[in-house]
Amino acid sequence: MKIAVCIKQVPTREWQPRLTDDRTWIREQDASFEMNEPDAYALEEALRLREKLSGEVVVCSAGPSRVQQVIREALARGADRALHVEDNSLAAADAAMTAEALAAAMGEEKFDLVLTGLQSDDQGHAQMGVILAERLGIPHSTIIMEVQLEATGSGQGRLRVKRELEGGWFQWIAMPLPALLTIQSGINQLRYATLKGIMAAKKKEIKKVPLPGGLKPAQEILSLSSPVRSKQTQMIGGTPADAARELVRRLREEARVL
C-alpha cells in the first residue's frame, strides 16, 4: 500500500499576524510556523493504515525551503520519505496552484491512496484536495471521520469511509482505489516524534521537485486585514426586578441565548 500525505506549513496559531506594506500577505520574517493541524491528522491516519497493511507513507509538500521544517517533523513521526516542490512563489499560492504543483510531482508515483487535511489553517479554502484529485484523475471524498481499507496490492482493494455531515449526521461511502480523502481533525489521536524518530528522519530522503513552468495562481489576494478586538458594555438601570426583566429580554431577543 503506497500512501501519499499532503502537508502544509502554516503560521502558528499563537502568532499575532503582521501584514506586509501592501497588505497582501503576512510578514514571514516575523512569523513562526508549524504543521497544518488537519494535515497532522491525515499523516497519523496514513501511519495507522500502513501499520495495518504494510507499505510506505510518502509526505508531499509545496512551498519555499522553510517547508522542510514540517517535512522533517513528518518523517520523524514515521513517514518513509518525502517529495518537496520547492519554490518561493508557493508561499502564498492558492489551492489551484498548489494542487497543480503537487499533481505534477505525484503523478508518476502512482499512489494507491492520497490523504490531505480538510483545509488549511491559514487560507481555509478546503479546495486543494478536491482539485488535486481532479488533476490526478482519481475519485475523492471529503470530511472523513473513519477509514476502513482492505488492500491486497497496488491499486487493489476496497475502501469504505465515514463522512461527517451537518446536524450530527454521518454518511458511509464505498470507493474504489486509487482515491483521495480529505481528513477531518479529531479522526484519531496524534502521535509525536520520538528521539529515535528524529534521528532516523535525518537519513530519510527528501526529493526536491522543480515547479512546473507557467503555473500561475487562479486567485489574487487584493487586501488582508487583521482582526479587530472590541467590546461594548451596556449598563441596565432601574429596580432589580426591572433590570432582571430587561436582561432576560436582551438575552432572548438580541443575544438569542435563551
Disulfide bonds with the S-S distance in Angstrom:
none
